[in-house]
């Protein structure tokens, strides 16, 4: 593709839902919040260089996603983890920690205390394949996913 194209990311839904407005929850799954990229080039065999993260991010994280790997966005930093439980708009995830260099694609399981926390559904960036082991203790996420994360989060 020659030149540059403007891509705009929008979150839309057909009808607004206020079923949980009293609890200050505005990202209700009742009407399926959708992530839409306007001006994007449809995927073809020739332009598969970027990871297709949209297909990995369901509208709502549900119980059947338990056991799957994901990327959590916490304090504008990505953390790989495994989904353990799902309750309404919250997801319990066992997260990995990053090595001391924040620009390095290298993560490890904290020990002796696991990093298990509840995160908002909106903090789950996308589901991903299991990371690759780089040694006995550390892993790294897929290089295409890491490149996307660096660009998206400004790492």
PLY file of the C-alpha trace (Angstrom):
ply
format ascii 1.0
element vertex 155
property float x
property float y
property float z
element edge 154
property int vertex1
property int vertex2
end_header
0.00 0.00 0.00
1.49 3.33 -1.03
1.32 6.47 1.08
-0.23 6.61 4.48
-3.80 6.01 5.49
-5.67 7.35 8.47
-6.93 4.65 10.80
-9.41 5.53 13.51
-10.35 3.18 16.35
-13.90 3.50 17.68
-15.90 1.68 20.33
-19.55 1.55 19.31
-22.81 -0.14 20.19
-26.25 -0.02 18.61
-28.16 1.05 21.73
-26.97 2.56 25.00
-27.58 0.42 28.07
-27.97 1.82 31.56
-28.72 -1.41 33.43
-25.68 -0.97 35.69
-25.42 2.82 35.70
-26.28 2.94 39.41
-23.07 0.99 40.11
-21.11 3.36 37.83
-20.51 0.58 35.27
-20.82 2.05 31.79
-19.17 -0.71 29.75
-22.16 -3.06 29.89
-22.03 -6.15 27.67
-25.82 -6.15 27.19
-25.57 -4.63 23.75
-22.12 -5.84 22.81
-19.60 -3.01 22.75
-17.71 -3.39 19.48
-14.18 -2.31 18.64
-14.14 -0.97 15.06
-11.18 0.31 13.04
-12.24 2.80 10.38
-9.97 3.16 7.37
-8.16 -0.10 8.00
-6.97 -2.26 5.14
-8.73 -5.66 5.15
-6.30 -8.54 5.83
-4.91 -10.31 2.79
-1.97 -12.62 2.33
0.24 -9.64 1.48
-0.42 -7.46 4.53
-0.27 -9.87 7.48
2.70 -8.10 9.10
0.68 -6.79 12.08
-0.94 -9.15 14.57
-4.68 -9.35 14.13
-5.42 -8.44 17.74
-9.07 -7.61 17.12
-9.91 -11.20 16.34
-8.28 -12.15 19.65
-10.34 -9.69 21.73
-13.91 -10.88 22.18
-16.57 -8.28 22.96
-16.98 -9.80 26.42
-14.62 -12.05 28.37
-16.69 -15.04 29.48
-16.25 -18.16 31.64
-15.23 -20.30 28.65
-12.11 -18.09 28.28
-10.71 -19.44 31.58
-7.32 -21.06 31.04
-6.48 -18.88 28.03
-3.48 -16.55 27.83
-4.08 -12.82 27.57
-2.34 -9.46 27.82
-3.45 -7.22 30.69
-2.92 -3.48 30.45
-2.02 -2.18 33.91
-0.52 1.30 34.44
0.02 1.45 30.65
2.27 -1.61 30.76
1.51 -5.02 29.22
1.54 -8.15 31.37
0.90 -11.65 30.03
-1.25 -13.87 32.18
-3.71 -16.73 32.37
-7.42 -16.13 32.91
-8.53 -17.96 36.07
-12.10 -16.74 36.74
-14.67 -14.44 35.18
-17.44 -12.58 37.05
-19.57 -10.03 35.18
-17.11 -7.29 34.13
-14.17 -8.54 36.18
-11.54 -11.10 35.30
-9.21 -12.87 37.73
-5.79 -13.31 36.14
-2.51 -14.87 37.21
0.02 -12.42 35.77
3.69 -12.63 35.01
6.21 -9.92 35.89
8.55 -8.20 33.49
12.30 -8.33 33.89
13.96 -5.14 35.11
14.14 -3.55 31.63
10.69 -2.31 30.61
11.47 -2.35 26.89
12.51 -6.01 26.96
10.12 -8.77 25.84
10.95 -11.06 28.76
8.60 -12.10 31.56
8.72 -14.51 34.51
6.39 -15.99 37.14
6.88 -14.20 40.47
7.93 -16.43 43.35
7.17 -17.31 46.12
3.94 -15.24 45.97
1.85 -15.44 42.80
0.51 -12.24 41.24
-3.21 -13.06 41.10
-5.59 -10.10 40.88
-8.98 -9.04 39.57
-8.94 -6.70 36.56
-11.70 -4.90 34.74
-12.82 -6.52 31.49
-11.64 -3.37 29.69
-8.05 -3.94 30.90
-7.76 -7.15 28.85
-6.13 -6.01 25.60
-6.52 -9.32 23.80
-6.22 -13.09 24.03
-3.01 -14.59 22.70
-1.24 -17.90 22.12
0.91 -19.33 24.89
4.25 -17.48 25.12
7.53 -19.16 24.19
10.07 -20.17 26.85
13.45 -18.44 26.46
15.06 -20.27 29.40
13.98 -22.24 32.48
12.42 -19.23 34.16
11.48 -16.66 31.50
9.15 -16.45 28.52
8.51 -13.98 25.71
5.37 -13.15 23.79
5.19 -13.53 20.02
7.40 -10.93 18.28
4.52 -9.55 16.19
2.40 -9.11 19.31
5.34 -7.45 21.11
5.84 -5.03 18.20
2.14 -4.14 18.35
2.32 -3.60 22.13
5.39 -1.36 21.80
3.58 0.81 19.27
0.21 0.83 21.06
1.62 1.57 24.53
4.66 3.60 23.49
7.19 1.29 25.12
0 1
1 2
2 3
3 4
4 5
5 6
6 7
7 8
8 9
9 10
10 11
11 12
12 13
13 14
14 15
15 16
16 17
17 18
18 19
19 20
20 21
21 22
22 23
23 24
24 25
25 26
26 27
27 28
28 29
29 30
30 31
31 32
32 33
33 34
34 35
35 36
36 37
37 38
38 39
39 40
40 41
41 42
42 43
43 44
44 45
45 46
46 47
47 48
48 49
49 50
50 51
51 52
52 53
53 54
54 55
55 56
56 57
57 58
58 59
59 60
60 61
61 62
62 63
63 64
64 65
65 66
66 67
67 68
68 69
69 70
70 71
71 72
72 73
73 74
74 75
75 76
76 77
77 78
78 79
79 80
80 81
81 82
82 83
83 84
84 85
85 86
86 87
87 88
88 89
89 90
90 91
91 92
92 93
93 94
94 95
95 96
96 97
97 98
98 99
99 100
100 101
101 102
102 103
103 104
104 105
105 106
106 107
107 108
108 109
109 110
110 111
111 112
112 113
113 114
114 115
115 116
116 117
117 118
118 119
119 120
120 121
121 122
122 123
123 124
124 125
125 126
126 127
127 128
128 129
129 130
130 131
131 132
132 133
133 134
134 135
135 136
136 137
137 138
138 139
139 140
140 141
141 142
142 143
143 144
144 145
145 146
146 147
147 148
148 149
149 150
150 151
151 152
152 153
153 154
